[in-house]
Structure formats: structure tokens, C-alpha cells
Amino acid sequence: MSSTDKAWPDYRAVWRWHFYAGLFCFPFVVVLALSGSVYLFRPQIEAWLDRPYDQLEFTGEPQPPAAQVAAALRSRPGAKFQSYELAPGPFASPRIVVRDQGEAHRMYVHPKTLKVLGAVLEDERPMRAVFRLHGELWLGERGSYLVELAASWTIVMVLTGLVLWWPRQSSGMGGILYPRLNAGGRVVWRDLHSVTGVWVSAFTLVLLLSGLPWSKFWGEYFKAARRVTGTAVAKQDWSTGRESASEHAGHRGPRSIDREQSRDKPTVHASKGNSGEASHERGRGRGAAARELTLAELAALDTVVAVASRAGLETPVVVTPPAHAASLAWSVKSMTANRPRRENLTIDGITGRTLTREGFRDRHWVDQIVAVGIALHEGQLFGWPNQVLGLATAVGLVLLSGSGAVLWWRRRLPGSLGAPTPNLPARFSWGLALAVAALAVYLPLFGISLLAVLGLELLVLARIPAVARWLGLRGAMS
């Protein structure tokens, strides 16, 4: 069979796609793998950071929750009550979030003496910084787009890597399922790269796909698709892009609660100059659900917390007041990282009657799938084995990136990028076209960037001889 009769894309063409995807993705993969490894252990890290507030010594009964909130507000005049997180243990401080000058402050109040033991800005909590690095590279919305673009091309990198790994003329499992460490030189690096890749590929794809609902572009794309297909819900359990940083880095953030409560309800501010402050907060995109409660309203917190404590919800349990004075319905949410075990309650602040209770089974099947995927992504679905699996995958991705970088550097020739040269002329393939189209529809940023790269290559780069030679574009397109 002549070379022109061989099927296209051939091995070298796939290798070229894998090379370019890897060259773009590997810096992002390293950063996301390292930050994700830290975030996997968020519950343990936050418990360690909060240990001074969870091992208090006192005798007798703690003060009522309303008194604890009042103490927090007295320490910060002008602040408004945002939410109350039940103490995680009998000798632990509750977490009280208040809003002051448009900023949310998490306050730790001694449950007996009512002394404020500590306070921290919600946006400055350590795990929130880790989440922002992981989700948006500390670049805001632009960073979210970059992460999503890298994730899309990493999926391409994994798929093409599996095609390259697929055994063709092998006489054993060496270099396929285990590296041949005694082979020396380039063979060892190649085996480390390919074998590591095949072992981590399945869970890597799971992590990449389950992380997409949080991203800004794909998350909004997904919402639009749900509206078109009739699977949309009034309120989904996760946020996208910038909103998700508040939700994931320390239970449900106040910004998410603001949006949620103010979506269908008017916001009330009872403090002086309230209209100007409300306008200021809306202008900053922070919502305006926090309001000044009357003493009678705040007293209802005692009733709600008593009911919530007996409801059997998984910690952390967060209580938020009604968004406006006319409502008696307080919100109680289990914000456990194992999302399939979350429950949402509304409780009448006067009678203590549970008005609604929603659990995993009550959600739309799409939301159930996403909830399982997010819990798996965060390492919280099935306990410490899930964390170990995530950590092993992250370590594998770092090794994969490092070995790929070594292979690239060792094979590149002076004056070139080191891309594999094409063997066969590019020809139309229905199978390939359909596969790429399907991938582009599912991953719109991949499709947009692919068209942009192909257009740039055809119209500009391939027409500049020196650039084309350096990029490996000379000869037939592949």
C-alpha cells in the first residue's frame, strides 16, 4: 500500500495535534493539578485553621444564637447580619457572617462569654484564594475563560494521547502498562509519559468534564442548553465563573446567597442612608440581601437554630434570615461538600414549623448528575479514598507534564519548535469531521479556538517561510 493510500489522519498527524495541545496545556495543567491537590483537602485544612475556635473551654449552657449575633454586630457598628453557621461541636464557636461597607466578614463569637474571638474577610480566607487560583488563575473572569480553554484542549490532549498509546505491534506490556525503567535514555521518559497518561486518563477526563459547570462560558452555555431542552430549574445548586468562588471556598458564600434571595424578593435596608448604600452595593455587583433586623426578627433565630439542630443535616449548616421583613421563612442549608447529601429547609421563624425540605431525590436528574460530579471533583463523594484518587491523578498529571516537556526539549532541533513533521497530505475524513464537530459543539471554546488557530495558520503563519519552518508547518497540512 502506498503512502497516499494510507488512512488519514495517520499516527504522525495525531502526534502533531497531541504535541500542540500539550505545549499549550502543560503550564495550566501543572498549576491546576497543584492547586487542586491542595483544595482536595479543604475540609481538613479549614478544620486545622479553625481549631482555636473549636476547642473552647466553658461550663454551662451557651448563650442563645440571637445573643451571639447581637454581640457580633455590637463589635462592628453599622454591620448587618448575613448568616449564622451552626457551631460544628458542643465547645466550638458559631460562624457569624456580617456585611459591613459592602464586605462580608466571618466572625467567631465565644458561645458563652459572647466575646469576639476572631474575624476574617470572607474573600481573604486561605482556601478561597486557592479556589480562585484553581478556577480563574487570580485573573477574574478572563482567568475563568483561560482555564476553560485549557481544560477543553486538555481533553483533546488526553484523547489523542490514548490513540498514540494504543498497542499496535507490542510483544509485551512494557511501555504499555508499566515503564521500562532499565531501557535508559529517551525510552524511559517516553514510557513514563505514555504509561502515566493511560493510568490517569480516565479520572482526568472525569475531573475535566465535572469541572466545566463551574466555568463562566461553558456554565452559561449549559444553562442556555437546559432552557432550550426544557430541563432548566428555577435555582441550580452551583454557580458559574466568578460567582462560584464564593460558593466553593468556604461553604456557601454570601454573594451566592444574596443573588439567590434577591432574585424574586425585594431587598429591605432599615439603616440610615439605606438607599445610597443599597445602590452602592448593587453597583459593586455584590447583591443587597443583608438588612438590619429588628430585635423581634433576630429573636426568631433562636427558634430556627433549635429546629435546624434537630433536623439531622450534615455540617456545615448555614441559616440565613428572610430577605424582606414581610416574610417569616428562614433558610437553612446543609453545605456539606458531599453535595448528594445536601438538604435545604425553610422554617417559620415564629412557630418553628418546617415549611419545605428539599433533598437530593427532589432535584432534577441533571442537577443530580452535576452534584455527584462536583463532589467527585472535589474529592468528597466517598471520603478519603476519593481524596487519594484525586491526589494520585494530580501527581500523575504533573509527571505527565514534566516528562512531556523533557521529551519535547530533547527532540527539538535548533531553530524549530520541535513539532512532528507531517507525513501525509491532509484529506477530508467524515469520521474525523464528525468527531471534531461533536467535540466543538460540546466544548464551544475549543471549537472557536480551533477555527481561530486554523484561520491564523492558513492566512498568516503558513505564508511566512521562517515562521512556517519554525512551527513545522512546511509541507502538507495535517
Secondary structure, DSSP 8 states (H G I E B T S, - for coil): --GGGS-SS-HHHHHHHHHHHHHHHHHHHHHHHHHHHHHHTHHHHHHHHTHHHHS----S----HHHHHHHHHHHSTT-EEEEEE--SSTTS--EEEEEETTEEEEEEE-TTT--EEEEEEGGG-HHHHHHHHHHHTTSTHHHHHHHHHHHHHHHHHHHHHHHHHS-SS-SSSBTTTB--TTS-HHHHHHHHHHHHHHHHHHHHHHHHHHHGGGSHHHHHHHHHHHHHHT---SS-SS--THHHHHHHSSSS-HHHHHHHHHTTS-----STTHHHHHHHHHHTT---------HHHHHHHHHHHHHHHTTT--S-EEEE--SSTT--EEEEEE--SSGGG--EEEEETTT--EEEEE-GGGS-HHHHHHHHHHHHHTT-SSSHHHHHHHHHHHHHHHHHHHHHHHHHHHH--TTS-------S-----HHHHHHHHHHHHHSHHHHHHHHHHHHHHHHTGGGSHHHHHHHT--SS--
